[in-house]
Amino acid sequence: MTASGTSPSPSAEAVEPAGHPRLHRGLRMLGTLFITLSAITPASSVFIISPGVIGQAGTGAFWAFAVAGVVGVFMALVYAELSSAFPLSGGEYAITARALGRLPGFVVLGLILVTQLLIVAVIALGVGTYLSVLFPHLNAPVTAAVTTLLATVLAVFDIKLNAWVTGIFLAIEMVALIVVSALGLLHPKRSLGDLVAHPVVAAAGSNPAVTAVGVGTIGAATAVAIFAYNGYGSAVYFGEETQDAPRSIAKTVLWALGITVFAELIPTTAVLIGAPDLPSLFGADNMMKYFITATSNSKVNDAISLAVAVAIFNAVLAIILVTARMVFSTGRDSAWPAPVSKALAAIHPKFGSPWIATIFTGVVSAGFCFADNTFLLVVTSTTIIAVYAALAMSSIAGRRNGSTAHAAYRMPGWPVAPVLALAAIAYVVYENFQDPKVGRPSLWTTIGIAVVSAAYYLVALRRRGTWELKGAEDS
């Protein structure tokens, strides 16, 4: 099976009637899966997000990731059905606008646009941390910006090339996770039963000790673990470039979630089972470095750190590919003044890529690499909650108003998945509201972005009547 199949040349399909540029279908399902998994970046989640979950819930992190996987199934089923009905490069905003209405759709557009442009910077800032094993004095923002710009150059090229590049880098990432898993599972210091029946967390006080962890703490950590799995829905952005998209994209979403859960849950569990000393693990400034050096040596840690740096670059590349397609779609839909929309909707005559949208995405994201870390965290922490809620409601509305009746994939047990997803989202909102440092300010920021987006739509777009929802189904 190959990452891409035989298809017409990009230049042949890039020449489109004025006002309706169209991407070419150069991907098969495997190529789309490579890019989607790279955007999720399991290795980055294990090395960056998992330690935060472990620090919060201790060995209860096993339960947090397991429950988060169940919640992920609910949202993946929602994504699969909606992307099967609307496999469009606009992603979530294009789906919501068609199923729930134009105003909610444009609000989602605003939330996703801001989040995606900033999340590239958030991820790229991790490159310097892991390259520091070889270059200890790297400037983090400069390194992140250079990484982003290099990925942008690569993202301008043909999507088939990028599918292969992300696939190769993804293989390196998975090898690093296999090594981490082997270090813990082959030399266990405690059983899986201990994690399940007797989860513990670091005890308060100066003495290194552990104490039982409560259900509430594990629940709060689950809210973080849910986001560690996030990204499987990114497959929909390549719906206009994937062959047999209505079926392929739905399958890709489900496969991406399944692989991600295993790729993150198993290494995290291995760390909890194989750590020589839990108090030392919980108290380490760098938990993964402690675990790897305690179970092997510093050279193995250096090799894995470099693999994680590769994984982060791969994630930056994949997310730029995703975001550029969404930005391209906003231009094709005439969401902005005519000259801006026309430029963003341009397709490269040789590579068949949305090249101006790609460059715009990369340059803006590189600029955000110099922003304050707290600002980046606050803006990006909870916007995805609102997007998830909009999608869950879109799946319900789509069934009721018939807008998704043509979907090639129908989720089993409807409406269980969207209803349970909404319940989980409500819980995550509650937990974030309890956090006055990041969670609550982030929720207010999300509301602010939604209000500004709604105002732009009502004052500018609806009055002008220029926002047109276009896509592959119009050709």
Beta strands, then each sheet from edge to edge (+ up, - down):
strand 1: 200-202
strand 2: 210-212
sheet 1: 1+ 2-
end
